[in-house]
Amino acid sequence: MKIGNINFAQPFVSLAPLAGYGDVAFRRICRDYGASLTVTEMVSVKGLVYGNEKTECLLRLAPNETPSCVQLFGSEPEYFGKALALPELDKFDIIDINMGCPVPKVTKCGEGSALMRDEGRASEIVAACVACAKGRPVTVKHRLGISERSINAVSFAEKMQEAGAAAITVHGRTTAQGYSGVADWDKIADVARAVSIPVIGNGDVTDLCGIERAVKAGCSGVALGRGALGKPYVFAGEKKGPLLNVILKHLGYALEYFPEAVAVRTMRKHLCKYLAGVRGTKELRMQINAISDAETLVGALKKGLSEEC
């Protein structure tokens, strides 16, 4: 598996960008368990250019994120070029462009998956990034199309390849579907057959069995998004120890990167995923929502989680 000049061992199983969840602490623990690549939450190119403080926070990297990948979003080629000229992005090995986000507040600005309506503009964005990437590979993540009536994943992927993209990740849903329904891997396979660059399949992958699905579709790898939430150990194929140990390790990382109050607030969100479906944790789940300090949170977790979990 090769993206541009960067080699990856097979099987290639990456953590897809996860807005609101894919912070540096979560990415670090996913790498601990064997994720081939982790990608930042999507970062606005305009936010970078104008020095938005929140945007800069998204650019933190864990020591084990090598090679590293930043995902950028926007709608204007010139801003992608300006962003890539900034020293803040020099530490990243791969530049990924988001053309797959279906969230209305993004698409209404012509960003994310809305770019699939305009293959010409999308190609210009990729070309601008390739020109300014200083030799680093530029990749694209996109969907099948805007709706079932306008599926253009194959022609779109071909245009991205022509513009210089080194790899493509395809989410097997349309913009209209959002995250509902079922990902269409037959259409992902159509893309894999149409282009010569690596295609990474994404959608409804919840465990390493997704590798087999990706191989059957002709993909070079697979990306897990929501399937990794609450179980970063999915990249290792098994939990390898009590759930409490996984959570405490994740919390420790969060405390390294964020102020305590922010780290605990962030972990409460992740804990909803960790504890989903775990028997006997209903009271614990209610309790942690009112906790604001790490010591109390650790105490509650140790008391509420059995070693069998």
WOUR-V783642 format. One record per residue. N is the residue number from 1. RES is the residue in one small letter. PHI is phi in radians with two decimals (999 if undefined). Layout:
n: <N,N>
res: <RES,RES>
phi: <PHI,PHI>
//
This chain:
n: <1,2,3,4,5,6,7,8,9,10,11,12,13,14,15,16,17,18,19,20,21,22,23,24,25,26,27,28,29,30,31,32,33,34,35,36,37,38,39,40,41,42,43,44,45,46,47,48,49,50,51,52,53,54,55,56,57,58,59,60,61,62,63,64,65,66,67,68,69,70,71,72,73,74,75,76,77,78,79,80,81,82,83,84,85,86,87,88,89,90,91,92,93,94,95,96,97,98,99,100,101,102,103,104,105,106,107,108,109,110,111,112,113,114,115,116,117,118,119,120,121,122,123,124,125,126,127,128,129,130,131,132,133,134,135,136,137,138,139,140,141,142,143,144,145,146,147,148,149,150,151,152,153,154,155,156,157,158,159,160,161,162,163,164,165,166,167,168,169,170,171,172,173,174,175,176,177,178,179,180,181,182,183,184,185,186,187,188,189,190,191,192,193,194,195,196,197,198,199,200,201,202,203,204,205,206,207,208,209,210,211,212,213,214,215,216,217,218,219,220,221,222,223,224,225,226,227,228,229,230,231,232,233,234,235,236,237,238,239,240,241,242,243,244,245,246,247,248,249,250,251,252,253,254,255,256,257,258,259,260,261,262,263,264,265,266,267,268,269,270,271,272,273,274,275,276,277,278,279,280,281,282,283,284,285,286,287,288,289,290,291,292,293,294,295,296,297,298,299,300,301,302,303,304,305,306,307,308,309>
res: <m,k,i,g,n,i,n,f,a,q,p,f,v,s,l,a,p,l,a,g,y,g,d,v,a,f,r,r,i,c,r,d,y,g,a,s,l,t,v,t,e,m,v,s,v,k,g,l,v,y,g,n,e,k,t,e,c,l,l,r,l,a,p,n,e,t,p,s,c,v,q,l,f,g,s,e,p,e,y,f,g,k,a,l,a,l,p,e,l,d,k,f,d,i,i,d,i,n,m,g,c,p,v,p,k,v,t,k,c,g,e,g,s,a,l,m,r,d,e,g,r,a,s,e,i,v,a,a,c,v,a,c,a,k,g,r,p,v,t,v,k,h,r,l,g,i,s,e,r,s,i,n,a,v,s,f,a,e,k,m,q,e,a,g,a,a,a,i,t,v,h,g,r,t,t,a,q,g,y,s,g,v,a,d,w,d,k,i,a,d,v,a,r,a,v,s,i,p,v,i,g,n,g,d,v,t,d,l,c,g,i,e,r,a,v,k,a,g,c,s,g,v,a,l,g,r,g,a,l,g,k,p,y,v,f,a,g,e,k,k,g,p,l,l,n,v,i,l,k,h,l,g,y,a,l,e,y,f,p,e,a,v,a,v,r,t,m,r,k,h,l,c,k,y,l,a,g,v,r,g,t,k,e,l,r,m,q,i,n,a,i,s,d,a,e,t,l,v,g,a,l,k,k,g,l,s,e,e,c>
phi: <999,-2.42,-1.99,1.08,-1.76,-1.91,-1.65,-2.24,-1.25,-1.66,-1.33,-1.60,-2.29,-1.90,-1.64,-1.23,-1.06,-2.32,-1.04,1.53,-2.25,-1.44,-1.26,-1.07,-1.18,-1.20,-1.11,-1.11,-1.26,-1.15,-1.15,-0.95,-1.57,1.94,-1.01,-1.16,-2.66,-2.17,-2.12,-1.06,-1.06,-1.16,-2.05,-1.25,-1.18,-1.18,-1.05,-1.15,-1.08,-1.63,1.24,-1.10,-1.10,-1.12,-1.08,-1.12,-1.09,-1.23,-1.58,-1.11,-2.16,-1.46,-1.12,-1.71,-1.56,-2.28,-1.21,-1.96,-2.51,-1.93,-1.87,-1.91,-2.43,2.92,-2.36,-2.08,-0.91,-1.12,-1.26,-1.11,-1.09,-1.12,-1.12,-1.24,-1.41,-1.38,-1.14,-1.07,-1.69,-1.11,-1.34,-1.59,-1.56,-2.29,-1.89,-1.89,-1.97,-1.43,-2.24,-2.28,-1.15,-1.70,-1.16,-0.92,-1.15,-1.60,-1.18,-1.16,-1.66,1.38,-1.85,1.05,-1.21,-1.06,-1.16,-1.21,-1.32,-2.31,-1.09,-1.14,-1.14,-1.04,-1.12,-1.10,-1.12,-1.09,-1.07,-1.10,-1.19,-1.05,-1.15,-1.91,-1.44,1.02,1.51,-1.37,-1.20,-1.93,-2.14,-2.32,-2.00,-2.47,-1.86,-1.36,2.76,-1.30,-2.62,-1.04,-1.40,-2.32,-1.30,-2.36,-1.02,-1.19,-1.13,-1.13,-1.08,-1.08,-1.16,-1.14,-1.12,-1.06,-1.35,2.08,-1.07,-1.59,-2.90,-2.38,-1.90,-2.01,-1.55,-1.38,-2.34,-1.58,-1.04,-1.07,-1.27,1.11,-2.05,-1.64,1.22,-2.12,-1.15,-1.70,-1.34,-1.14,-1.31,-1.11,-1.07,-1.04,-1.16,-1.05,-1.31,-1.49,-2.10,-1.74,-1.42,-1.05,-2.02,-1.89,-1.50,-2.57,2.29,1.12,-1.66,-2.04,-2.75,-1.24,-1.12,-1.09,-1.09,-1.08,-1.06,-1.14,-1.10,-1.09,-1.46,1.44,-1.41,-1.55,-3.02,-2.40,-2.08,-1.75,-1.99,-1.04,-1.14,-1.68,-1.16,1.38,-2.67,-1.06,-1.21,-1.01,-1.25,-1.65,1.55,-2.76,-1.30,0.98,2.17,-1.06,-1.04,-0.98,-1.10,-1.10,-1.11,-1.14,-1.14,-1.09,-1.07,-1.03,-1.13,-1.03,-1.21,-1.23,-1.81,-2.23,-1.01,-0.91,-1.07,-1.21,-1.06,-1.17,-1.08,-1.15,-1.17,-1.03,-1.15,-1.18,-1.10,-1.03,-1.39,-1.05,-1.65,-1.06,1.42,-1.47,-1.10,1.39,-1.98,-1.04,-1.13,-1.09,-1.09,-1.22,-1.18,-1.18,-1.16,-1.82,-1.60,-2.18,-2.21,-1.18,-1.08,-1.16,-1.11,-1.07,-1.05,-1.13,-1.18,-1.14,-1.37,-1.62,-1.94,-1.44,-1.18,-1.33,-1.19>
//
